[in-house]
Amino acid sequence: MGSNRINDRGAIEPLVRHLRDAQAMTTLIGNSPAFQDAIRGLPTIARSAATVLITGETGTGKELVGRAIHYLSDRASRPFVSVNCGSLAESLVEEDLFGHERGAFTDAHQHRPGLVAQADTGTFFLDEVDALSPKAQVSLLTVLQDKTYRAIGSTSERRVDIRLVAATNAPLEKLVRTGGFRSDLFYRLCVLCIKLPPLRERPEDILTLTRHFLGKHAIGGTTPPRLSAEGEQCLLNWEWPGNVRELENAIIRGIHLSESGLIEASHLGIQTLERREEHPTVPGEGNTISSFKKMKQVVIDAFEKKYLTSLMSQHCGNVSNAALFAGKERRDLGKLLKKHGVDPRRFYSPLS
């Protein structure tokens, strides 16, 4: 009787594992060759204990891939701890990562575990790893090399067992060459690499993703609205600088703004003709040539408006986040938006 139970368990475990693997992969939507090539190796990668570096533009789904790796691995029942490295203040990075002991400083009234301890036995996902300060890079390297860390105020080191998965939209190799990122940490991170394609390189997935988002965000369990023919064409014509995240926000916006169950192009908050209309008159193409100074300003103005439109779309109209991303003061970015008539409210996501 006992041996039968063992045999039953042996037969069931592969099925359970298969169902778990299938569930992990269903969050990754897309049948285009570019996308399938990028994710095909995930089950094999997940079975490894090596660090993984996921690269791709903002909004391509890097954290979803990181979560899939976790749930496809034998750590699936353990913690998945995700942190955006851009949110770690340099003055607090040691405390955020490693925590502190009681009495370590004036306000340390009790022990506080850090992010590394929270991820012990599980997966530690570091998004925007390029934003780590030099100090934080050294700290992370120590954890990867020695599998140990020391909390602030502690006199001893603690061992930790984590699977590290990092993600970035920045060219880390270029940053290494220019001294903006430690080469030893880079080579520790990119043992296994996954590069996610931007949405403009997988246009055949746009409508598939759209149907998924229509169902996901349908209001109150009602029948999902549908897109008009013009709405679909609008989605297919846009270049999606914010990628899948921008597409999802456009669909959410369309669901909330449509009143008849039909989402028109005007409900999506994107201007597919804008990129054509913004190209300035170019000398040498049968057009009248103005002065050099005037033509230069035309080109600059066109670039600025196109850039601002894409920037606002990518950040859902959040001027503060957009200014941080663009490396500009919020006030200066606000002036540029006003100058070119780009209204951030047009890009707000109803659920953001």
C-alpha positions as CSV (number, residue, x, y, z in Angstrom):
1,M,0.0,0.0,0.0
2,G,2.8,2.4,0.9
3,S,4.7,1.6,-2.2
4,N,1.6,2.4,-4.3
5,R,1.4,5.8,-2.7
6,I,5.1,6.3,-3.6
7,N,4.4,5.2,-7.1
8,D,1.4,7.5,-7.3
9,R,3.5,10.4,-6.0
10,G,6.1,9.7,-8.6
11,A,3.5,9.8,-11.4
12,I,1.9,13.0,-10.1
13,E,5.0,15.1,-9.5
14,P,5.9,15.5,-13.2
15,L,2.3,16.5,-13.9
16,V,2.3,19.1,-11.1
17,R,5.7,20.4,-12.3
18,H,4.3,20.6,-15.9
19,L,1.2,22.5,-14.7
20,R,3.4,24.9,-12.7
21,D,5.6,25.5,-15.7
22,A,2.7,26.1,-17.9
23,Q,1.2,28.6,-15.5
24,A,4.5,30.5,-15.2
25,M,4.8,30.8,-19.0
26,T,1.2,32.0,-19.5
27,T,2.1,35.4,-18.2
28,L,4.4,35.8,-21.2
29,I,2.1,36.6,-24.1
30,G,3.2,36.7,-27.7
31,N,3.8,34.3,-30.6
32,S,6.1,36.4,-32.7
33,P,9.4,34.7,-33.6
34,A,11.4,37.6,-32.0
35,F,9.6,37.1,-28.6
36,Q,9.5,33.3,-28.7
37,D,13.2,33.2,-29.5
38,A,13.8,35.4,-26.4
39,I,11.9,33.3,-23.9
40,R,12.4,29.8,-25.4
41,G,15.2,29.0,-23.1
42,L,13.5,30.0,-19.8
43,P,12.7,26.5,-18.4
44,T,16.4,25.6,-18.9
45,I,17.6,28.8,-17.4
46,A,15.3,28.4,-14.5
47,R,16.8,25.0,-13.6
48,S,20.2,26.7,-13.2
49,A,21.4,28.5,-10.1
50,A,23.5,31.0,-12.2
51,T,22.8,34.7,-12.2
52,V,20.6,36.1,-15.0
53,L,20.8,39.5,-16.7
54,I,17.6,40.5,-18.6
55,T,18.0,43.4,-21.0
56,G,15.4,45.3,-23.0
57,E,13.8,48.7,-23.3
58,T,11.4,50.1,-20.7
59,G,8.1,48.3,-20.6
60,T,9.2,45.1,-22.4
61,G,8.3,42.9,-19.5
62,K,11.6,42.3,-17.8
63,E,10.1,41.7,-14.3
64,L,7.5,39.3,-15.8
65,V,10.4,37.2,-17.2
66,G,12.2,37.4,-13.9
67,R,9.1,36.1,-12.1
68,A,8.7,33.3,-14.7
69,I,12.3,32.2,-14.0
70,H,11.5,32.1,-10.3
71,Y,8.3,30.1,-10.7
72,L,9.8,27.7,-13.2
73,S,12.6,27.0,-10.7
74,D,12.8,24.8,-7.7
75,R,12.6,28.0,-5.6
76,A,9.0,28.6,-6.7
77,S,7.6,28.1,-3.2
78,R,10.3,30.5,-1.7
79,P,10.3,34.3,-1.7
80,F,10.5,36.5,-4.8
81,V,11.8,39.9,-3.7
82,S,11.8,42.6,-6.3
83,V,13.5,46.0,-5.8
84,N,14.0,48.9,-8.2
85,C,17.6,50.0,-7.7
86,G,16.8,53.5,-8.7
87,S,14.7,53.8,-5.5
88,L,17.7,53.0,-3.2
89,A,19.1,56.1,-1.7
90,E,22.9,55.9,-1.5
91,S,23.0,57.0,2.1
92,L,20.6,54.1,3.0
93,V,21.7,51.4,0.6
94,E,23.5,49.3,3.2
95,E,20.5,49.4,5.5
96,D,18.0,48.7,2.7
97,L,20.0,45.7,1.4
98,F,21.3,44.2,4.7
99,G,19.1,45.6,7.5
100,H,20.4,46.6,10.9
101,E,20.7,45.2,14.4
102,R,19.0,46.7,17.5
103,G,21.0,49.6,18.8
104,A,23.0,50.0,15.6
105,F,22.1,53.7,15.7
106,T,19.9,56.1,17.7
107,D,16.6,55.1,16.2
108,A,17.3,51.4,15.8
109,H,15.0,50.1,18.5
110,Q,14.7,46.6,17.0
111,H,16.3,44.3,14.5
112,R,15.3,45.0,10.9
113,P,16.0,42.5,8.2
114,G,17.2,43.9,4.8
115,L,16.1,42.9,1.3
116,V,18.8,40.3,1.0
117,A,17.6,38.5,4.1
118,Q,14.0,38.6,2.9
119,A,15.0,36.9,-0.3
120,D,17.0,34.1,1.4
121,T,16.4,30.7,-0.2
122,G,14.4,32.5,-3.0
123,T,15.0,34.9,-5.9
124,F,16.3,38.4,-5.6
125,F,15.2,40.5,-8.6
126,L,17.1,43.8,-9.1
127,D,15.4,46.1,-11.7
128,E,17.4,49.0,-13.2
129,V,20.6,47.5,-11.8
130,D,22.5,50.2,-13.7
131,A,21.2,52.7,-11.2
132,L,23.1,51.2,-8.3
133,S,25.7,53.5,-6.8
134,P,29.3,52.5,-6.8
135,K,29.0,51.7,-3.1
136,A,26.0,49.5,-3.7
137,Q,27.8,47.7,-6.5
138,V,30.6,46.7,-4.2
139,S,28.1,45.5,-1.6
140,L,26.2,43.4,-4.2
141,L,29.5,42.0,-5.5
142,T,30.4,40.8,-2.1
143,V,27.1,39.0,-1.7
144,L,27.5,37.3,-5.1
145,Q,31.1,36.2,-4.4
146,D,31.0,35.1,-0.8
147,K,27.3,34.4,-0.3
148,T,27.5,36.4,2.9
149,Y,26.5,39.8,4.2
150,R,26.7,41.8,7.5
151,A,23.8,43.8,8.9
152,I,24.6,47.3,10.2
153,G,25.7,47.0,13.8
154,S,26.4,43.3,13.6
155,T,29.7,41.8,14.6
156,S,29.3,38.7,12.5
157,E,28.5,37.7,8.9
158,R,25.4,35.8,7.9
159,R,25.3,33.4,5.0
160,V,22.6,33.8,2.4
161,D,21.2,31.6,-0.4
162,I,19.7,33.7,-3.2
163,R,19.2,33.4,-6.9
164,L,20.0,36.8,-8.4
165,V,18.1,38.0,-11.5
166,A,19.0,41.5,-12.6
167,A,17.4,43.7,-15.3
168,T,18.4,46.9,-17.1
169,N,17.3,49.0,-20.0
170,A,20.8,50.6,-20.2
171,P,23.8,49.4,-22.3
172,L,25.8,48.0,-19.4
173,E,28.8,47.0,-21.6
174,K,29.1,50.7,-22.7
175,L,28.8,51.8,-19.0
176,V,31.6,49.4,-18.1
177,R,33.8,50.9,-20.8
178,T,33.2,54.4,-19.6
179,G,33.6,53.5,-15.9
180,G,29.9,53.9,-15.0
181,F,29.5,50.3,-13.9
182,R,32.0,47.8,-12.4
183,S,33.3,45.3,-14.8
184,D,33.6,42.6,-12.2
185,L,30.0,42.9,-11.2
186,F,28.9,43.0,-14.8
187,Y,30.6,39.7,-15.6
188,R,29.0,38.2,-12.4
189,L,25.6,39.3,-13.6
190,C,25.6,38.3,-17.2
191,V,26.3,34.6,-16.8
192,L,23.0,33.9,-18.5
193,C,21.5,36.7,-20.6
194,I,18.0,37.3,-22.0
195,K,17.3,40.2,-24.4
196,L,13.7,41.1,-24.8
197,P,12.7,42.7,-28.1
198,P,10.8,46.0,-28.2
199,L,7.2,45.9,-29.2
200,R,7.9,47.6,-32.6
201,E,10.0,44.5,-33.5
202,R,7.1,42.1,-32.7
203,P,4.1,43.9,-34.3
204,E,2.2,40.6,-34.8
205,D,1.8,40.4,-31.0
206,I,0.1,43.8,-30.7
207,L,-3.5,42.7,-31.2
208,T,-2.9,39.5,-29.2
209,L,-1.7,41.6,-26.3
210,T,-4.6,44.0,-26.8
211,R,-7.2,41.2,-26.5
212,H,-5.5,40.1,-23.3
213,F,-5.6,43.6,-21.8
214,L,-9.2,44.1,-22.8
215,G,-10.2,41.0,-20.8
216,K,-7.9,41.8,-17.9
217,H,-9.1,45.3,-17.4
218,A,-12.8,44.9,-18.3
219,I,-14.8,46.9,-15.7
220,G,-16.7,45.0,-13.0
221,G,-16.6,41.7,-14.8
222,T,-18.6,43.1,-17.8
223,T,-18.1,41.9,-21.4
224,P,-14.8,43.5,-22.6
225,P,-15.3,46.3,-25.1
226,R,-13.9,45.9,-28.6
227,L,-11.8,48.0,-30.8
228,S,-13.1,49.7,-33.9
229,A,-11.2,49.1,-37.2
230,E,-9.7,52.5,-36.9
231,G,-8.7,51.8,-33.3
232,E,-6.9,48.6,-34.3
233,Q,-5.1,50.4,-37.1
234,C,-4.1,53.1,-34.7
235,L,-2.4,50.5,-32.5
236,L,-0.7,48.8,-35.4
237,N,0.7,52.2,-36.7
238,W,2.1,53.4,-33.4
239,E,5.8,52.8,-32.7
240,W,5.3,52.1,-28.9
241,P,8.2,53.9,-27.3
242,G,6.9,52.6,-23.9
243,N,6.4,49.1,-25.3
244,V,3.9,46.7,-23.7
245,R,3.4,48.9,-20.6
246,E,2.4,51.8,-22.9
247,L,0.1,49.5,-24.8
248,E,-1.6,48.3,-21.6
249,N,-2.1,51.9,-20.5
250,A,-3.6,52.8,-23.8
251,I,-6.1,49.9,-23.5
252,I,-7.0,50.9,-19.9
253,R,-7.5,54.5,-21.1
254,G,-9.7,53.3,-24.0
255,I,-11.9,51.1,-21.7
256,H,-12.6,54.0,-19.4
257,L,-13.2,56.6,-22.1
258,S,-15.4,54.5,-24.4
259,E,-19.2,54.6,-23.6
260,S,-20.7,52.4,-26.3
261,G,-18.5,49.3,-25.8
262,L,-16.5,50.3,-28.9
263,I,-13.1,51.8,-28.4
264,E,-12.3,54.3,-31.1
265,A,-8.8,55.6,-32.0
266,S,-9.5,58.9,-30.2
267,H,-10.0,57.0,-26.9
268,L,-6.5,55.5,-26.9
269,G,-4.6,58.8,-26.3
270,I,-2.0,58.2,-29.0
271,Q,-1.5,60.1,-32.3
272,T,-0.4,57.7,-35.0
273,L,-0.1,60.4,-37.6
274,E,1.9,62.7,-35.3
275,R,5.2,61.2,-36.2
276,R,4.6,61.8,-39.9
277,E,3.3,65.3,-39.4
278,E,6.2,66.3,-37.2
279,H,8.9,65.6,-39.8
280,P,10.0,69.1,-41.0
281,T,10.4,70.3,-44.5
282,V,13.8,69.0,-45.6
283,P,16.0,70.8,-48.0
284,G,16.9,68.9,-51.2
285,E,13.5,67.2,-51.5
286,G,11.9,69.6,-53.8
287,N,11.1,72.1,-51.0
288,T,12.1,75.7,-50.7
289,I,15.3,76.1,-48.7
290,S,15.1,78.6,-45.8
291,S,18.1,80.0,-44.0
292,F,20.3,77.6,-42.1
293,K,19.3,79.0,-38.7
294,K,15.6,78.7,-39.5
295,M,15.8,75.2,-40.8
296,K,17.9,74.1,-37.8
297,Q,15.2,75.5,-35.5
298,V,12.5,73.6,-37.4
299,V,14.4,70.3,-36.9
300,I,15.1,71.0,-33.2
301,D,11.4,71.9,-32.6
302,A,10.2,68.7,-34.4
303,F,12.7,66.6,-32.4
304,E,11.7,68.2,-29.1
305,K,7.9,67.7,-29.6
306,K,8.3,64.1,-30.7
307,Y,10.6,63.3,-27.8
308,L,8.3,65.0,-25.3
309,T,5.3,63.1,-26.7
310,S,7.1,59.7,-26.4
311,L,8.4,60.6,-22.9
312,M,5.0,61.5,-21.6
313,S,3.5,58.4,-23.1
314,Q,6.2,56.2,-21.5
315,H,5.7,57.8,-18.1
316,C,1.8,58.1,-18.3
317,G,2.0,61.9,-17.9
318,N,4.0,61.8,-14.7
319,V,6.2,64.9,-15.2
320,S,8.4,64.2,-12.1
321,N,9.3,60.7,-13.2
322,A,9.7,61.8,-16.8
323,A,12.1,64.6,-15.8
324,L,14.2,62.2,-13.7
325,F,14.4,59.8,-16.6
326,A,15.3,62.6,-19.1
327,G,17.9,64.1,-16.8
328,K,16.2,67.5,-16.6
329,E,14.8,69.7,-13.9
330,R,11.1,69.3,-13.5
331,R,10.5,73.0,-14.0
332,D,12.6,73.0,-17.3
333,L,10.7,70.0,-18.6
334,G,7.4,71.8,-17.7
335,K,8.4,74.8,-19.8
336,L,9.3,72.6,-22.8
337,L,5.9,70.8,-22.5
338,K,4.1,74.1,-22.4
339,K,6.2,75.5,-25.3
340,H,5.2,72.6,-27.6
341,G,1.6,72.2,-26.4
342,V,2.1,68.7,-25.0
343,D,-0.4,68.3,-22.2
344,P,0.7,65.6,-19.7
345,R,-3.0,65.0,-18.7
346,R,-3.6,63.5,-22.1
347,F,-1.3,60.6,-21.2
348,Y,-2.7,59.8,-17.7
349,S,-3.6,56.2,-17.1
350,P,-6.9,55.9,-15.3
351,L,-5.5,53.3,-12.9
352,S,-2.0,54.8,-12.4
